[in-house]
Amino acid sequence: LCWDAPGEEGQYNFAFIVEEWRNGVLIGEITRDMQIIVLDQPNRRPLIQPLAELCVEAGSLINQTITATDPDGHRVIISGFGGPFNTGPDGQTLPQAQQLVPPAFARLINGGLVQNQPAQATFSWQTNCNQLRDEPYDITLKVTDVPPRPIAGLVSFQTLRIRLIGPAVQGLTARPTAQASRRAVLLNWQAYTCGAQGTQLIVYRKEGCTPDNIPPCTTGAPPGYVEVARLPQTATTYTDTAALRRGIGYAYRIVARYPGANGGFSVASTQQCLELPLLVPVITQVTVDSTGSSTTRPAGQITVRWSRPLGLQPGDLGGPYQYRLLRAEGLNGTSFTPVATINT
């Protein structure tokens, strides 16, 4: 409600309705009224310096300085209200059954004290992962001046908006691997401990390894990524086998999804890129050492050399491995028959 500025002294009443919604359903409402007393007195209201919106990662300690001044040089009192304080209208801490947010709770250091201006107070809040939600926290700050009697004191308000975001999954690595019937990419990452029970880890993938220009305080996967798997929070590895093509670069990210209608997403992990190698041996040399025929001795000899499959690790496919060399007659021969079997 903004009324700038009343043109006549008097007492004015306003009524407004407060609605409570849960999961998109209106579950209750209450009507409240407010009285405004307009006086003609030589006093100007105090001011709180503008506050920028804060975006912090869960687990960070917030120490935000609040500065208030009064144009008439009066002393001022800074006070604060909002869910993170977990206090009732009387300023007392709410019991556990009525807690507005999980602990730890915020404090306003030097709040409620009469100070010479410019006055300062510090909003201090040790955040944690249990307080994560998609919607920001709004802290209402109030400054009241203390003029000499009989001049009435005036107030001003300022809102400090805090967006609390979940940390990114750390330590993501990606490497090509193989399964008996298909191509595969093996992902590994560090255990993720942020989030309440029911938190999921979502694996995202895109073709190409172009860098992503992600603005600060952005949660969820960047544009261009598609979801390939949802895993429990306890997972630390995943093997991707979904429609992978050789010679194509793939980029991976992991995002945490927090439970509940207002849970939201974490910051995306760092991008891990790779290109699927050829998991097959490649013939590098075919040399005719000597010629002959089936009726002469010695018979002809050909030397064949090849490279082992690039990207194939000793633990892939379970081993042991075997090379099978096949041969066909003629430059355009199609009828191949085995000529050698080599175990590794």
C-alpha positions in Angstrom: 0.0 0.0 0.0 1.5 3.3 -1.1 -0.2 6.6 -0.3 1.9 9.6 -1.3 1.0 12.0 0.1 -2.2 12.5 2.2 -3.7 16.0 1.7 -5.7 16.2 4.8 -5.3 15.4 8.5 -7.4 12.6 10.0 -7.7 8.9 10.7 -8.1 6.5 7.8 -8.9 2.8 7.8 -8.0 0.3 5.2 -9.2 -3.4 4.9 -7.5 -6.1 3.0 -7.8 -9.9 2.5 -4.9 -12.4 3.1 -5.3 -15.6 1.1 -3.5 -18.9 1.9 -2.8 -21.3 -1.1 -1.4 -24.7 -1.1 -0.4 -26.6 -4.2 -2.5 -24.3 -6.3 -5.6 -24.6 -4.1 -7.1 -21.8 -2.0 -7.4 -23.3 1.6 -8.2 -20.2 3.6 -8.4 -16.4 3.9 -8.6 -13.8 6.5 -9.6 -10.1 6.5 -7.4 -7.5 8.3 -7.7 -3.8 8.7 -5.1 -1.0 9.2 -5.4 2.5 10.6 -3.4 5.4 9.3 -3.2 8.6 11.3 -2.3 11.7 9.2 -0.8 14.6 11.2 0.5 18.0 10.1 3.9 18.1 11.8 7.4 19.3 10.9 8.9 15.8 10.5 10.3 13.9 7.6 10.5 10.2 7.4 13.8 8.3 7.8 15.1 6.2 5.0 16.8 2.8 4.5 19.5 2.7 1.8 18.3 0.6 -1.2 19.2 -3.1 -1.0 20.0 -5.3 -4.0 18.5 -8.8 -4.2 20.8 -11.4 -2.8 21.4 -14.8 -4.5 23.4 -17.2 -2.3 24.2 -20.9 -2.3 22.8 -23.0 0.5 25.4 -23.3 3.2 26.6 -19.7 2.9 26.7 -17.2 5.7 24.8 -14.0 4.9 26.0 -10.8 6.6 24.2 -7.9 5.0 24.7 -4.4 6.4 21.5 -2.3 6.7 22.1 1.5 6.8 19.4 4.0 7.8 19.5 7.8 7.9 17.1 10.6 8.9 17.0 13.9 7.0 16.2 15.8 10.2 19.1 14.2 12.1 16.8 12.3 14.5 18.0 9.1 16.1 16.5 5.9 14.5 15.6 2.3 15.3 16.1 -0.5 12.7 14.0 -3.6 13.0 13.3 -6.6 10.8 10.5 -9.2 10.2 10.2 -12.3 8.1 10.2 -16.1 8.1 13.9 -16.7 8.6 13.8 -14.9 12.0 11.2 -17.4 13.2 9.6 -15.0 15.6 6.1 -14.0 16.3 4.5 -10.6 16.5 5.8 -10.1 20.0 9.4 -10.8 18.9 9.6 -14.1 20.8 10.9 -17.2 19.1 8.2 -19.5 17.9 8.0 -23.1 19.3 9.2 -26.0 17.2 5.7 -26.9 16.0 5.2 -23.4 14.6 8.6 -22.9 13.0 8.4 -21.0 9.7 11.7 -22.3 8.3 14.1 -25.0 9.5 16.9 -23.7 11.7 19.4 -22.0 11.9 17.4 -18.8 12.2 18.4 -15.3 11.1 19.3 -12.5 13.5 19.3 -8.7 13.1 22.4 -7.6 15.0 21.9 -4.1 16.6 18.2 -4.3 15.6 15.7 -2.7 17.9 18.3 -0.3 19.4 18.1 3.5 19.3 21.1 4.8 17.4 22.4 8.0 16.1 22.2 8.3 12.4 23.5 7.1 10.1 22.6 3.9 11.9 23.6 0.4 10.9 22.3 -3.1 11.7 23.5 -6.4 10.3 21.2 -9.1 8.9 23.0 -12.4 9.7 21.8 -15.8 8.5 23.7 -19.1 8.3 21.8 -20.9 5.5 21.7 -24.6 4.9 20.2 -27.1 2.5 17.1 -27.8 4.6 15.9 -24.2 3.8 16.0 -24.6 0.0 12.9 -23.6 -1.9 12.2 -22.2 -5.4 10.6 -19.0 -4.1 12.8 -16.3 -2.6 12.7 -15.2 1.0 11.5 -11.7 1.7 12.8 -9.8 4.7 10.9 -6.7 5.7 13.1 -4.0 7.2 11.7 -1.1 9.1 13.3 2.2 10.3 11.6 4.4 12.8 12.8 7.9 13.8 12.8 9.1 17.4 12.0 12.9 17.2 11.6 15.1 20.3 8.2 15.2 21.9 5.5 15.9 20.9 6.4 15.3 17.3 5.2 11.9 16.1 7.7 9.4 14.8 7.6 8.3 11.2 8.7 5.0 9.6 10.0 3.7 6.3 10.2 0.1 4.9 12.5 -1.7 2.6 12.5 -5.3 1.4 15.6 -7.5 1.3 14.9 -10.4 -1.1 17.1 -13.5 -0.8 17.1 -16.3 -3.3 18.6 -19.5 -1.9 19.9 -21.9 -4.5 21.2 -25.4 -4.2 24.9 -26.2 -4.9 26.0 -27.9 -8.0 26.9 -31.6 -8.2 30.7 -31.8 -8.0 33.4 -33.9 -9.6 31.5 -35.0 -12.8 33.6 -37.0 -15.2 32.7 -38.7 -18.4 34.5 -41.4 -20.4 33.6 -43.7 -23.3 33.1 -47.3 -22.5 31.4 -50.3 -24.0 28.7 -52.8 -23.3 28.3 -56.2 -25.1 25.5 -54.9 -27.4 25.9 -51.1 -27.6 28.0 -47.9 -27.2 28.1 -46.3 -23.8 29.4 -43.4 -21.8 30.3 -43.9 -18.1 29.6 -40.9 -15.8 30.9 -40.6 -12.3 30.6 -37.8 -9.7 31.0 -37.1 -6.0 28.2 -38.0 -3.5 25.6 -35.2 -3.3 24.4 -34.4 0.2 22.3 -31.3 -0.2 18.5 -31.6 -0.2 15.8 -33.4 1.8 14.6 -37.0 1.4 13.3 -37.5 -2.0 15.9 -35.4 -3.8 16.6 -36.7 -7.3 19.6 -36.3 -9.6 18.8 -35.6 -13.3 21.3 -36.4 -16.0 21.1 -34.1 -19.0 22.8 -34.5 -22.4 23.2 -32.5 -25.6 25.0 -33.0 -28.9 28.0 -30.9 -29.4 30.5 -29.4 -26.9 29.9 -25.7 -27.3 30.3 -23.8 -24.1 27.1 -22.5 -22.3 26.7 -18.9 -21.4 24.9 -19.3 -18.0 23.9 -16.1 -16.2 24.6 -15.9 -12.5 22.0 -17.4 -10.1 20.6 -19.7 -12.8 19.3 -23.1 -11.7 18.3 -26.1 -13.8 19.8 -27.3 -17.1 20.8 -24.7 -19.7 18.9 -24.6 -23.0 19.7 -27.4 -25.5 20.0 -30.2 -23.0 17.6 -33.1 -22.8 16.9 -35.4 -19.9 18.3 -38.9 -20.2 17.9 -40.3 -16.6 16.5 -39.6 -13.1 18.5 -41.2 -10.3 18.2 -41.3 -6.5 20.3 -38.8 -4.5 22.6 -41.6 -3.4 23.7 -42.4 -6.9 27.3 -41.5 -7.9 27.6 -43.2 -11.3 25.5 -43.8 -14.4 26.1 -45.5 -17.8 24.4 -43.8 -20.7 23.5 -46.0 -23.7 20.7 -44.1 -25.2 21.1 -43.7 -29.0 24.7 -42.8 -29.0 26.5 -42.2 -32.3 30.2 -42.5 -33.1 32.0 -39.3 -34.2 29.5 -37.1 -32.4 30.5 -35.0 -29.4 28.3 -35.1 -26.3 28.1 -32.8 -23.4 26.7 -33.9 -20.0 25.5 -32.0 -16.9 23.7 -33.1 -13.7 21.1 -31.1 -11.8 19.5 -31.9 -8.4 15.7 -31.8 -8.2 14.4 -31.0 -4.7 11.1 -32.6 -3.5 7.8 -30.8 -3.0 5.8 -28.4 -5.1 8.2 -25.6 -4.2 11.5 -27.5 -4.2 13.1 -26.3 -7.4 16.4 -27.2 -9.0 20.1 -26.9 -8.1 22.7 -25.1 -10.1 23.9 -27.3 -13.0 27.1 -29.1 -12.7 30.1 -28.2 -14.8 29.9 -29.4 -18.4 31.8 -32.6 -19.3 32.4 -33.2 -23.0 33.6 -36.2 -25.0 33.5 -37.7 -28.5 32.9 -41.4 -28.8 36.0 -43.1 -30.1 36.1 -46.1 -32.5 35.9 -49.1 -30.1 37.2 -51.4 -32.9 40.7 -52.3 -34.0 42.0 -50.4 -37.0 44.2 -52.0 -39.6 47.2 -49.8 -40.1 49.4 -51.9 -42.5 49.0 -54.7 -45.1 52.3 -55.6 -46.7 52.9 -58.3 -49.3 56.3 -59.8 -48.2 56.5 -62.5 -50.8 54.3 -64.1 -53.5 53.7 -67.7 -54.3 51.0 -70.2 -55.2 49.4 -73.2 -53.7 51.6 -75.5 -55.8 54.9 -73.9 -55.0 57.1 -73.6 -51.9 57.5 -71.4 -50.1 53.9 -70.0 -50.2 53.3 -66.3 -50.3 53.4 -64.2 -47.1 51.5 -61.0 -46.1 52.1 -59.0 -42.9 49.1 -57.4 -41.3 49.3 -54.8 -38.4 46.6 -53.1 -36.5 46.0 -50.8 -33.5 44.1 -51.9 -30.5 40.6 -50.3 -30.0 41.0 -46.7 -28.9 39.0 -45.9 -25.7 38.6 -49.5 -24.6 39.6 -49.9 -21.0 40.7 -53.2 -19.4 37.6 -53.4 -17.3 35.1 -52.9 -20.2 33.0 -55.8 -21.4 34.6 -58.1 -18.8 37.4 -59.5 -21.0 39.4 -61.6 -22.0 39.6 -60.3 -25.5 40.3 -62.0 -28.8 41.4 -60.7 -32.2 40.0 -62.7 -35.3 41.7 -62.0 -38.6 39.6 -62.8 -41.7 40.6 -62.9 -45.4 38.9 -62.8 -48.8 40.3 -63.4 -52.2 40.5 -60.5 -54.7 40.4 -56.7 -54.2 36.6 -56.8 -54.0 36.2 -60.1 -52.2 33.2 -60.5 -49.9 33.6 -64.1 -48.8 35.7 -63.8 -45.7 37.2 -66.8 -43.9 39.2 -66.9 -40.6 42.9 -67.2 -41.0 44.1 -66.4 -37.4 42.8 -66.2 -33.9 44.8 -64.3 -31.2 43.9 -64.2 -27.5 45.0 -61.2 -25.4 
